[in-house]
Amino acid sequence: MFDALKSLYSKVSDRSILSLFDDPNRAAEFSVNFDHMFFDYSKTNIDNAARAALLDLARDRGVAQKRDAMFQGAKINDTEGRAVLHTALRNLDGDAVHVNEQDVMPEVLQTLTLMGDFAEAVRSGDFVGQGERITDVVNIGIGGSDLGPAMATLALAPYHDGPKCHFVSNVDGAHISDVLRDLNPETTLVIVASKTFTTIETMTNARTARAWMSERVDTPAAQFAALSTAADKTSEFGIDPSRVFGFADWVGGRYSMWGPIGLSLMIAIGRDAFHAFLRGAQSMDRHFCDAEFHENLPVLLALVGIWHNQVCDYATRAVLPYDQRLSRLPAYFQQLEMESNGKGVAMDGTSLPYHSGPIVWGEPGTNGQHAFYQLIHQGTRVIPCEFMIAARGHETDLQHHHNLLAANCLAQSEALMTGRSLEVARDMMAAKGFSGDELERQARHRVFSGNRPSTTLVYPQLTPEVLGQIVALYEHRVFVEGVILGINSYDQWGVELGKELATALEPILAGDADASGKDGSTQQLVDFIQKN
Ligand code: F6P
């Protein structure tokens, strides 16, 4: 499927990206604007011919038809027989969306109202549990039931005016111990966030939190809320249905923070700001549905991704937000992209004849610059970088910080593209007084090959609305990449085997079963842990 693109690429693979700017229109023609958001992909090796071929590929693969099917509630997650409708959770106008011929919107909007009422009651002090006003909220969840709200709560710190929110995900007892240690059970609300309400990490942490609370609170369950599709299990746990916020199976875990899974965020920033977050996402949904492909942000971002991953064969993608409050965004994108598009078989069950989605990783700038950028600049592998930065920070009294931040962000993409030639490095070393073989040796260490691709997304300011747009942009990007790859982006069978084996190993480690059926390495590791 990628042969035509690969052949285009083979003709230009040695071309300098910088030379593309000989065309004075290069920057303007390889960037798009949407609602004060600006996406620049001019510092890639994509030229007019490659872009046209990529856009044709998106059309040929039926991206528009599949997008419409998704928004209309078709069961596109066909290994689980489910619709994929996280977009309905931010459909604030309530236009009908049908699943099995039933409009799901009345229930979605009713749940949003109930969540809002509860969040505001917690924030105002009307909800007190058994103690005093709630000062702290602990969200217990993992994967999509943690990363989204944890990332967004951190991202929107300037909007926090509610109780402090904490997040516990890891089954490592260190996580819950460290979080609960400084909290008062009488003024803490625990939210158990689990779509299935069976995830072992979450349920273990939830039981530990309940035991912790029961030492000081008569009816701990009264200070618990649940976010789940499994009403029977939440009531078995003892949580009153009035504090259970449900959602349907057509909301995938990693796409779920727009609904009840976002409750902790809503408590932190309030109902109105949460609605602004949803409105931002909804505006991106509309853009995705309405904009022509050549100016459609999710489509273009996906095509750049396909170009780098499947055509140029760059295996990884670095996400580099120059925004400290987006420090959890790379982890969030890791789940979004890798759990969605890390699949080795196509929809029809045949093996993919090309690579699955990319390895995604990253850290906020400028910290990463002092850690791993060395490899990005001079390592032997090319790593496409995706820079992100706000035009304006929130700290208006610290404008010089933001100027420096932005200068660093732009400097990195410039350096990656332009590099530094051996001639320039030689001149530098000669100016420092080196000569002969030593000059040559020293100069070679200071060469930057350049020609390393990057994109830059500039957003106006990290407001709730803009964060909603950014996340929805990446969700749709993953969708488009998945459609082009011909895979189901909405299941996650690859996480199952490890879960099953962990369940079997737990009694072995506890000493209640023997490890004789296990391979030699696993037996040896069990043995060492038990002895030590
Ligand atoms: O193990 C993977 C996964 O199913 C994710 O897809 C999901 O976000 C996470 O576990 C948590 O699942 P749950 O919300 O059901 O606890």
Residues whose N, C-alpha, C, O or C-beta is under 5 A from the ligand:
A	BS01	F6P	I142 G143 G144 S145 A193 S194 K195 T196 F197 T199 T202 G253 R254 Q492 V495
